[in-house]
């Protein structure tokens, strides 16, 4: 191959490559040329003509137009806002509550002077105070139900009690007292007994009571099933009823007696002792049998020393000891 052929072939290859390069360049869109910042060289000072202009900040002015108050109107001054945290508020409430408890505990205005009694006839306020110790106690510690229980336990003569607490320092006890019907004398002492057989301390003198002189203790009555605070009756209901029936027939100048063995009776001024037992059943029959027996012995000129009509179908008497 000759040199002419080699050059012509090389020229063809170069021409083809140049044509491909031109086609590729025509397909890519030309990018917009960005302005390039000219950086000053070291040691070169920029003048005003070559220095880049910087935008100035725009100042904003907010104008507040305050409306003038109308004539005759006053503008209230604005109060500053106070922000209180929950911890400070809780501390303040705790301190306030503690101060309230302290003053309620220590101030004399909240301490009980003495219990006020309503409905009492024999019981006095001093007796109640000596038993309950309410004087100078904080009013907030007084529990009405507990005071009612203490009253009933200390004083069996109270049938019922209702206690109320009134601020600042008043305690009111409304009570109902038992009414005595019997003066029970035993072992050199005496006490009062009501119609239910409950015995309690006597206070003063009471007229109209049936006097019973006992040589021993009587059988007690059953405990109340409806009132747990009621005391157990000292005298059984049967004996109380027998006393009620026999009392109008006791001779003047004599006293009704009780003996655990013979029951109820009295000493007759004519020289004998009569016993009617403790059972109130057939009391009227016993009285008639006794009257007939006395008439019969007197007609015969007999003066017994002992008569027993506890069993009216089989009465008996004794002439000597």
C-alpha positions in Angstrom: 0.0 0.0 0.0 1.3 3.4 -0.9 1.7 6.4 1.3 -1.0 8.2 -0.7 -3.6 5.6 0.2 -2.6 5.7 3.9 -3.0 9.5 4.1 -6.3 9.5 2.4 -7.6 6.9 4.8 -6.4 8.9 7.8 -8.0 12.0 6.5 -11.2 10.2 6.1 -11.1 8.9 9.7 -10.3 12.4 11.0 -13.0 13.9 9.0 -15.6 11.4 10.2 -14.6 11.9 13.9 -14.9 15.7 13.4 -18.3 15.3 11.9 -19.5 13.1 14.9 -18.1 15.6 17.3 -20.0 18.5 15.6 -23.2 16.5 15.7 -22.8 15.8 19.5 -22.2 19.4 20.2 -25.3 20.5 18.4 -27.6 18.2 20.4 -26.6 19.6 24.0 -28.3 22.9 24.7 -26.0 25.7 25.6 -26.1 26.7 29.3 -26.5 30.2 30.3 -23.3 31.6 31.4 -23.3 32.7 35.0 -21.6 35.9 36.0 -18.4 35.1 37.7 -17.3 37.2 40.6 -14.0 38.7 40.3 -12.0 38.0 43.4 -9.4 40.6 44.3 -6.0 39.5 44.3 -3.9 39.7 47.4 -2.5 43.1 47.8 -5.1 44.7 45.4 -7.6 47.2 46.7 -11.0 47.5 45.1 -12.3 50.9 44.3 -15.9 52.0 44.1 -16.2 51.1 40.5 -15.1 47.6 40.9 -16.7 46.9 44.3 -19.9 44.8 44.2 -23.0 46.8 45.4 -24.6 45.3 48.5 -28.4 45.6 49.1 -29.2 48.0 51.9 -31.5 46.6 54.8 -35.0 48.0 54.7 -36.1 49.5 58.0 -39.7 48.8 59.1 -41.6 51.2 61.3 -44.7 49.9 63.0 -47.0 52.7 63.9 -49.6 52.1 66.6 -52.6 54.4 66.3 -54.1 54.7 69.8 -57.7 55.7 69.7 -58.4 58.7 71.9 -61.0 58.1 74.6 -64.3 59.7 74.1 -65.2 62.6 76.1 -66.6 61.7 79.6 -65.1 58.2 79.5 -62.3 57.1 81.8 -59.8 54.5 80.6 -59.1 51.8 83.2 -55.4 51.3 83.9 -54.1 48.0 82.7 -52.9 45.6 85.4 -49.7 43.7 85.0 -50.1 40.0 84.5 -48.9 37.8 87.3 -48.0 34.3 86.6 -48.2 31.9 89.6 -46.7 28.4 89.2 -48.5 25.4 90.5 -45.8 24.7 93.1 -46.1 28.1 94.6 -49.9 27.8 94.6 -49.8 24.3 96.3 -47.4 25.7 98.9 -49.7 28.6 99.6 -52.7 26.3 100.1 -50.7 23.9 102.3 -49.6 26.8 104.5 -53.1 28.1 104.7 -54.5 24.7 105.7 -51.8 24.2 108.3 -52.5 27.6 109.8 -56.2 26.9 110.0 -55.6 23.6 111.8 -53.2 25.2 114.2 -55.6 28.0 115.1 -58.5 25.6 115.4 -56.5 23.5 117.7 -55.1 26.2 119.9 -57.7 29.0 120.0 -60.0 29.0 123.1 -62.9 29.9 120.8 -62.9 26.3 119.5 -62.7 24.5 122.8 -65.7 23.1 124.7 -66.6 25.0 127.8 -69.0 22.3 129.2 -71.7 20.1 127.9 -75.2 21.6 127.9 -77.9 19.2 129.2 -81.5 19.3 127.9 -84.3 17.3 129.5 -82.4 16.4 132.7 -84.3 16.3 136.0 -81.9 14.8 138.5 -78.7 14.6 136.5 -76.5 17.7 136.6 -74.0 19.1 134.1 -71.2 18.8 136.7 -71.8 15.1 137.0 -71.7 14.7 133.2 -68.5 16.7 133.0 -66.8 14.7 135.7 -67.5 11.5 133.8 -66.9 12.6 130.1 -64.1 15.2 130.6 -65.3 17.4 127.7 -64.1 20.7 129.3 -61.4 22.4 127.3 -61.5 19.7 124.6 -61.1 20.7 120.9 -64.6 20.9 119.4 -63.3 19.1 116.3 -62.4 16.0 118.3 -65.9 15.5 119.8 -67.7 12.6 118.2 -71.5 12.7 119.0 -72.0 8.9 118.8 -69.1 8.3 121.2 -70.4 10.9 123.7 -73.8 9.2 123.5 -72.3 5.8 124.3 -70.3 7.2 127.2 -73.3 8.9 128.6 -75.3 5.6 128.5 -72.5 3.6 130.1 -71.7 6.0 132.9 -75.3 6.8 133.8 -77.7 3.9 133.7 -80.5 6.2 134.7 -80.4 7.6 131.1 -82.9 5.9 128.8 -81.8 7.7 125.6 -79.3 10.4 124.7 -78.9 12.5 121.5 -75.7 14.6 121.3 -75.1 17.4 118.8 -72.0 19.5 118.2 -72.5 23.2 117.4 -69.7 25.5 116.3 -67.7 27.2 117.6 -67.6 25.3 120.9 -71.0 24.0 122.1 -71.9 20.4 122.8 -75.6 19.8 123.5 -76.9 16.5 125.1 -80.6 15.9 125.0 -81.4 13.1 127.4 -84.4 11.2 128.8 -84.0 10.0 132.4 -85.6 7.0 134.0 -88.3 7.6 136.5 -87.9 5.7 139.8 -90.9 3.9 141.3 -89.1 1.8 144.0 -86.7 2.7 146.8 -84.7 -0.5 147.2 -83.0 -0.8 150.5 -80.4 -3.5 151.0 -77.2 -4.0 153.2 -77.6 -0.6 154.8 -77.8 1.3 151.5 -80.6 2.2 149.1 -81.0 2.9 145.4 -83.8 3.7 142.9 -85.4 1.2 140.7 -87.6 2.1 137.7 -90.6 0.2 136.2 -88.3 -2.0 134.1 -86.3 -3.1 137.2 -83.1 -1.0 136.3 -81.3 0.2 139.5 -79.5 3.5 139.6 -78.0 6.0 141.9 -80.5 8.1 143.9 -80.3 11.9 143.7 -82.0 13.7 146.5 -85.3 12.6 147.9 -88.3 11.5 145.8 -91.8 11.2 147.4 -94.3 8.6 146.3 -91.7 5.7 146.0 -92.5 2.2 147.2 -90.0 1.3 149.9 -88.7 -2.3 149.8 -86.4 -3.6 152.5 -84.5 -6.6 151.1 -82.6 -9.2 153.0 -80.9 -10.5 149.8 -80.5 -9.8 146.1 -83.5 -10.6 143.8 -83.3 -12.5 140.5 -82.3 -10.2 137.6 -84.2 -9.6 134.5 -83.3 -10.4 130.9 -81.0 -8.1 128.9 -82.7 -6.0 126.3 -82.5 -7.4 122.7 -83.3 -4.1 121.0 -81.1 -1.7 123.1 -77.5 -3.0 123.5 -76.6 -0.1 125.8 -79.5 -0.7 128.2 -78.3 -2.2 131.6 -79.4 -5.6 132.8 -82.4 -5.1 135.2 -81.4 -5.6 138.8 -84.9 -6.7 139.7 -86.9 -9.1 137.5 -90.1 -7.8 135.9 -92.1 -10.4 137.9 -91.0 -8.9 141.2 -91.5 -5.4 140.0 -95.1 -6.3 139.0 -95.7 -8.0 142.4 -94.5 -4.9 144.2 -96.8 -2.7 142.2 -99.8 -4.9 143.1 -99.0 -5.4 146.8 -97.9 -1.8 147.6 -101.4 -0.4 148.0 -102.3 -3.1 150.6 -99.3 -2.6 152.9 -100.6 -1.5 156.3 -99.9 2.0 157.4 -96.6 2.1 159.4 -95.3 -1.1 157.7 -92.8 -1.5 154.9 -92.8 -4.0 152.1 -90.1 -6.7 152.5 -88.3 -9.0 150.1 -86.7 -12.3 151.1 -85.0 -14.6 148.5 -86.8 -17.6 150.0 -90.3 -16.3 150.7 -90.7 -13.5 148.2 -92.5 -10.3 149.2 -94.4 -9.6 152.4 -94.6 -7.3 155.4 -94.8 -7.2 159.1 -98.3 -6.7 160.4 -98.7 -4.4 163.4 -100.8 -7.2 165.1 -97.8 -9.3 165.5 -97.1 -11.6 162.6 -95.2 -11.6 159.2 -97.0 -12.5 156.0 -95.4 -13.6 152.7 -97.0 -13.6 149.3 -94.2 -15.1 147.2 -92.6 -13.4 144.2 -95.0 -14.4 141.4 -97.5 -11.7 140.5 -100.0 -14.3 139.3 -103.2 -14.5 141.4 -102.2 -11.6 143.7 -105.8 -10.6 144.3 -106.7 -14.2 145.3 -103.7 -14.3 147.7 -105.0 -11.1 149.3 -108.5 -12.5 149.8 -107.1 -15.8 151.2 -104.9 -13.8 153.6 -107.8 -11.7 154.9 -110.0 -14.9 155.4 -107.2 -16.6 157.2 -106.6 -13.6 159.6 -110.4 -13.5 160.4 -110.4 -17.3 161.1 -107.5 -17.1 163.5 -108.8 -14.1 165.4 -112.2 -15.8 165.8 -110.4 -18.7 167.3 -108.3 -16.5 169.5 -105.1 -17.5 167.7 -102.3 -15.1 167.1 -99.9 -16.5 164.5 -96.4 -15.3 164.0 -95.9 -16.4 160.4 -98.4 -16.6 157.5 -97.6 -17.8 154.0 -100.1 -17.5 151.2 -97.7 -17.8 148.3 -99.7 -20.7 147.2 -103.4 -19.7 147.7 -104.6 -23.3 147.4 -102.4 -24.4 150.3 -101.9 -21.5 152.8 -100.4 -22.1 156.2 -99.4 -20.3 159.4 -97.2 -20.9 162.4 -97.9 -20.1 166.0 -94.3 -20.0 167.3 -90.8 -19.7 166.0 
